[in-house]
Amino acid sequence: MFFSVISLSYKLINRSYATCKSQTPWNSSEGTKFGACRHPDYIKQWKRFQSLGQKRVLVIYTGGSIGMIHTEEGLSPGKNMFKPSIRKYPQLHDENYYQKMMNANPGDKTLEPFFVLPKTDDVCWRILYDIKEYDPLLDSSDMTEVEWIKIAKDIQRYYEQYDGFVILHGTDTLCYTASALSFMFENLGKAVVLTGSQIPIFEPRSDGVDNFVSSLIIAGGFNIPEVTVFFCSKLFRGNRTRKISVNNLFAFDSPNAVPIVKIGLVMEINKAAIFKPTVIERFQVHAQMSKNVGLLRMFPSISTAAVKSACQPPILGLVIQTYGAGNIPANRPDILEVLENAVKRGLIIVNITQCSTGSVAALYKTGQVIAKKEELIVFLLKFIFKTCCSA
């Protein structure tokens, strides 16, 4: 569902690939403002890190349970507390290596903000990471497309300075953000991993440490050039993931796509599942999205008025969650008439199944009711939706 809503929102603004590609030229003033920083000093520093067997990861801390603290009003994000606390945890920061690095580079102020992940046998280099904390920190329920755009432009701004990116995010809308970013990014050549936790990372019993450390290793150590979600020992494709539990540590799953990475005693990487770009072009961000997208879930005896209301302006796109393989009642011409009239007005309709696995297909009479109508433009989302590969 997240994939469908976000992809439709993206398509409403970016209907033409050629049009998208012409937006924000690399050498334009707008491109310079929001483009990746290519200052010679940063490029030189990046090459020096590579020669020392180090990889750099930028962590964007947006808020969420992973960094929350106890207050009188309940758990809430702790402003300016995450970074100082990280240095106190030896499983998150190797202070000895950090001091040796600083002593070997006296006067190099650019190294001061970095944290150092303790040495691991999973990769053959050291991973250094910096943390960019947003202000204000947000509960993920407060996330909007404004924050999606901010995250996307920050990754674009620092794209040349880091080998990968980790986004710390609340779990409630993490899937929405992952799906949105996957469509906003074009020609992504580095790993962008979203993660969080069910229990704050500084609590005695937390899933946050493993999620955070594993995400850093994946972002800095492996060539997985797409937007992904890491949670509870598994890495999923971002726009194929959904939250399945409120209180279990295994809070996310990807019913229609296999995990890209499974972590146990060793890291099992499913190389066949990794998105492989067919061209190598400059990374771009498309930040225009439509807010006028609606969601309609079919249920028995749904009223005509409810369907009509979902199709009214300013709605430009509508995702319909239908029964089974994409079925609607065959004995409800009133519903079909409303949808036909809406499409004739220019409404884009996407038909998806309410089921967790499988896809829509005109297998039954009730499904063919939609499929046979030539006037009704309905995009059937298949088991693997090829359009996501252009994200």
C-alpha positions in Angstrom: 0.0 0.0 0.0 2.8 2.4 0.9 4.5 1.7 -2.4 1.2 2.3 -4.3 0.3 5.6 -2.7 3.8 7.1 -2.9 4.4 5.9 -6.5 1.1 7.4 -7.6 1.9 10.7 -5.8 5.2 10.8 -7.6 3.7 10.0 -11.0 1.1 12.7 -10.8 3.9 15.4 -10.9 6.5 13.5 -12.8 4.6 12.0 -15.7 7.4 12.1 -18.1 10.9 10.7 -17.5 12.4 13.2 -19.8 10.7 16.1 -18.0 12.0 14.8 -14.7 15.5 14.5 -16.0 15.5 18.1 -17.1 14.6 19.4 -13.7 17.4 21.0 -11.6 20.3 20.9 -14.0 23.6 19.9 -12.3 25.3 23.2 -13.3 22.4 25.5 -12.6 22.2 27.7 -9.5 19.5 25.6 -8.1 21.5 22.5 -8.7 24.5 24.1 -6.9 22.3 25.1 -4.0 20.8 21.6 -3.4 23.4 19.5 -5.3 26.1 17.3 -3.8 29.1 19.2 -2.4 32.0 18.8 -4.8 34.5 21.1 -3.1 38.1 20.0 -3.8 38.9 19.8 -0.1 36.0 17.4 0.5 37.0 15.2 -2.4 40.6 15.2 -1.2 39.5 14.2 2.3 37.2 11.4 0.9 40.1 10.0 -1.1 42.3 10.1 2.0 39.8 8.1 4.0 39.6 5.5 1.2 43.4 5.1 1.2 43.4 4.5 5.0 40.9 1.7 4.7 38.1 3.7 6.2 34.5 4.3 5.0 32.3 7.2 6.0 28.6 7.1 6.7 26.3 10.0 7.4 23.6 9.3 10.0 20.5 11.5 9.7 18.7 11.4 13.1 15.1 12.5 12.5 13.6 11.4 15.8 11.6 8.3 16.8 11.7 5.7 19.5 15.4 4.9 19.0 16.6 8.1 20.7 13.7 8.8 23.1 14.0 9.5 26.8 11.6 9.3 29.7 9.8 12.6 30.5 6.8 13.5 32.7 4.7 13.4 29.6 6.0 10.0 28.5 8.7 9.0 26.0 9.8 11.8 23.8 12.9 12.6 21.6 15.8 13.9 23.7 17.2 17.0 22.0 21.0 17.2 21.8 21.4 14.1 23.9 21.9 11.4 21.2 25.4 12.3 20.1 27.0 12.8 23.6 25.5 9.5 24.8 26.8 7.5 21.8 30.4 8.2 22.9 29.8 6.5 26.2 28.8 3.2 24.6 31.8 1.0 23.6 29.6 -1.1 21.3 28.8 2.1 19.3 32.1 4.0 19.5 35.7 3.0 19.6 37.3 5.8 21.6 40.8 4.3 21.5 40.8 4.2 17.6 39.3 7.7 17.6 42.1 9.1 19.8 44.8 7.4 17.7 43.2 8.9 14.6 43.1 12.4 16.1 46.7 12.1 17.3 47.8 11.1 13.8 46.0 14.1 12.3 46.7 17.0 14.7 44.8 20.1 13.9 42.4 18.4 11.5 39.1 19.8 12.8 37.0 17.8 10.2 37.7 14.6 12.0 36.4 15.8 15.4 32.6 15.1 14.8 33.1 11.5 13.7 32.3 8.4 15.7 34.1 5.2 15.1 32.3 1.8 14.9 34.2 -0.9 16.7 36.1 -3.3 14.5 34.0 -6.1 13.0 34.9 -9.1 10.9 31.9 -8.4 8.6 33.9 -5.8 6.7 37.7 -5.3 6.1 37.7 -1.6 6.8 36.8 0.8 9.7 33.6 2.6 9.5 33.5 6.3 10.6 30.2 8.0 11.0 28.9 11.5 11.7 25.4 12.3 13.0 23.3 15.1 11.7 20.5 15.7 14.2 17.3 17.4 13.0 15.7 20.2 14.9 13.0 19.6 15.9 13.2 15.9 16.4 9.9 14.4 15.3 7.7 11.5 16.3 7.2 9.7 13.0 3.5 10.3 13.2 4.2 14.0 12.6 6.2 13.3 9.4 5.0 14.9 6.2 6.3 15.3 2.6 8.2 18.4 3.9 10.5 16.1 5.9 10.9 13.7 3.0 12.1 16.5 0.9 14.5 17.7 3.6 16.0 14.2 4.0 16.3 13.8 0.2 18.1 17.1 -0.3 20.4 16.5 2.7 21.5 13.2 1.1 22.0 15.0 -2.2 24.0 17.8 -0.5 26.4 15.4 1.2 26.3 12.7 -1.5 30.0 13.1 -2.5 31.3 13.2 1.0 30.0 9.9 2.3 30.0 6.3 1.2 26.6 5.6 2.5 23.7 6.9 4.6 21.6 5.8 7.6 18.4 7.4 8.5 17.2 7.0 12.1 13.4 7.2 12.0 10.3 6.4 14.1 8.7 3.2 13.1 5.1 4.3 12.5 5.7 6.0 9.2 9.1 4.6 8.4 7.8 2.6 5.4 6.2 5.7 3.9 9.5 7.6 4.1 11.4 4.7 2.6 9.0 4.4 -0.3 8.9 8.1 -0.9 12.7 8.4 -1.0 13.0 5.5 -3.4 10.9 7.4 -6.0 12.5 10.7 -5.3 16.0 9.4 -5.9 17.2 8.8 -9.5 20.5 7.1 -10.3 21.2 6.3 -6.7 24.7 4.7 -6.4 25.0 4.4 -2.6 23.2 2.6 0.2 20.5 4.5 2.0 19.3 2.5 5.0 16.4 3.4 7.2 16.1 2.0 10.7 14.8 2.6 14.2 13.8 0.6 17.2 10.9 -0.5 19.3 12.8 0.2 22.5 15.0 3.3 22.9 18.7 2.5 22.2 19.9 3.6 25.7 17.5 1.3 27.5 19.0 -1.8 29.1 17.1 -4.1 26.8 16.9 -2.5 23.4 16.7 -3.7 19.8 18.2 -0.3 18.8 21.9 -1.2 19.1 21.8 -4.1 16.7 19.6 -2.2 14.2 21.9 0.8 14.3 25.2 -1.1 14.1 24.0 -3.4 11.4 22.7 -0.5 9.4 26.1 1.3 9.7 27.9 -1.9 8.5 25.6 -2.3 5.5 25.6 1.4 4.5 29.4 1.7 4.8 30.5 -1.8 3.9 28.4 -3.2 1.1 27.4 -2.1 -2.4 23.6 -2.1 -2.1 22.7 1.1 -4.1 19.0 1.5 -3.1 16.7 2.7 -0.4 16.3 -0.1 2.2 14.8 -0.8 5.6 16.8 -2.7 8.2 15.0 -4.2 11.2 15.4 -7.2 13.4 18.3 -8.8 11.5 16.8 -8.4 8.0 17.3 -5.8 5.2 14.3 -5.2 3.0 13.7 -3.2 -0.1 12.3 0.1 1.1 9.2 0.4 -1.1 8.2 -3.2 -0.5 8.2 -3.1 3.3 5.3 -2.7 5.8 5.0 -2.5 9.6 3.3 -5.6 10.8 3.5 -5.4 14.6 3.1 -2.7 17.3 4.8 -4.6 20.2 7.1 -7.3 18.6 10.7 -6.6 17.8 10.2 -8.2 14.4 8.1 -5.2 13.5 8.6 -5.1 9.7 8.2 -7.5 6.9 8.2 -7.6 3.1 5.6 -10.2 2.1 6.1 -9.8 -1.7 9.9 -9.4 -1.8 12.6 -11.6 -0.3 15.1 -9.9 2.2 18.3 -8.6 0.7 20.3 -9.3 3.8 19.8 -11.7 6.7 22.0 -11.4 9.7 22.9 -14.2 12.1 26.3 -15.4 13.1 27.3 -14.2 9.6 25.8 -11.7 7.1 23.9 -13.6 4.3 23.7 -11.3 1.3 21.2 -12.2 -1.4 23.1 -10.7 -4.4 20.3 -11.7 -6.8 17.9 -9.5 -4.8 20.0 -6.3 -5.0 18.8 -3.7 -7.6 21.4 -3.4 -10.3 21.3 -0.2 -12.3 21.6 -0.5 -16.0 23.2 2.9 -16.5 25.6 5.1 -14.6 24.5 8.7 -14.5 24.6 11.5 -12.0 22.5 11.2 -8.9 19.4 13.4 -8.9 16.6 14.2 -6.5 13.0 14.9 -7.7 11.4 16.8 -4.9 8.0 17.5 -6.5 5.1 15.4 -5.2 1.4 15.7 -5.2 -0.6 15.7 -1.9 -3.9 15.2 -3.7 -3.8 11.4 -3.5 -6.5 9.3 -1.8 -7.0 5.8 -0.5 -10.3 3.8 -0.7 -10.7 0.4 0.8 -13.6 -1.7 -0.5 -15.9 -3.4 1.9 -19.2 -5.2 1.5 -22.2 -2.8 1.1 -20.0 0.2 0.7 -22.2 3.2 -0.3 -22.1 5.0 -3.6 -21.7 8.2 -1.7 -18.5 6.9 0.0 -16.9 6.0 -3.4 -18.0 9.3 -4.9 -16.6 11.3 -2.0 -13.2 9.6 -2.5 -13.1 10.7 -6.2 -14.0 14.3 -5.7 -11.6 17.2 -6.4 -8.9 18.1 -5.5 -8.1 14.4 -5.6 -5.9 13.7 -8.6 -5.1 10.0 -7.9 -6.9 7.3 -6.0 -5.6 3.9 -4.8 -8.4 1.4 -4.4 -7.8 -1.6 -2.2 -10.0 -4.3 -3.7 -10.8 -7.9 -2.7 -8.5 -10.8 -3.5 -7.1 -10.6 -7.0 -8.5 -7.1 -7.6 -12.2 -7.8 -7.5 -15.1 -5.4 -6.9 -18.8 -6.4 -6.8 -20.0 -7.3 -10.3 -23.6 -6.4 -9.2 -22.8 -2.8 -8.3 -22.9 -0.8 -11.6 -23.3 2.4 -9.4 -19.8 2.0 -8.1 -18.3 1.4 -11.6 -20.2 4.4 -13.0 -18.7 6.7 -10.3 -15.2 5.4 -11.2 -15.7 5.7 -14.9 -16.9 9.3 -14.6 -13.9 10.1 -12.3 -11.4 8.8 -14.8 -13.0 10.8 -17.6 -12.4 13.9 -15.5 -8.7 12.9 -15.4 -8.4 10.9 -12.2 -5.7 8.3 -12.1 -6.8 5.0 -10.4 -4.6 2.3 -9.1 -6.1 -1.1 -8.2 -4.3 -3.1 -5.5 -5.3 -6.1 -3.5 -6.1 -6.0 0.2 -4.1 -9.2 0.7 -0.6 -9.2 2.1 0.8 -11.4 -0.6 0.1 -11.9 -4.3 -1.1 -9.3 -6.9 -4.2 -8.2 -8.8 -5.2 -10.1 -12.0 -8.5 -10.3 -14.0 -9.1 -13.9 -13.1 -12.7 -13.7 -12.0 -15.8 -12.1 -13.3 -15.7 -9.6 -10.5 -12.2 -8.6 -11.4 -13.0 -8.4 -15.1 -15.7 -5.8 -14.3 -12.9 -3.3 -14.1 -10.5 -4.8 -16.6 -12.9 -4.9 -19.5 -13.9 -1.3 -19.3 -11.8 0.5 -22.0 -12.6 3.9 -20.6 -11.3 3.0 -17.1 -7.6 3.5 -16.8 -6.5 1.2 -14.0 -2.9 0.3 -13.4 -2.6 -3.3 -12.1 0.3 -3.6 -9.7 2.1 -6.9 -10.4 4.0 -9.1 -8.1 7.1 -7.2 -8.8 6.3 -3.8 -10.1 8.9 -2.9 -12.6 8.4 0.8 -12.3 10.1 0.7 -8.9 13.4 -0.1 -10.6 13.5 3.5 -12.0 13.4 4.9 -8.5 
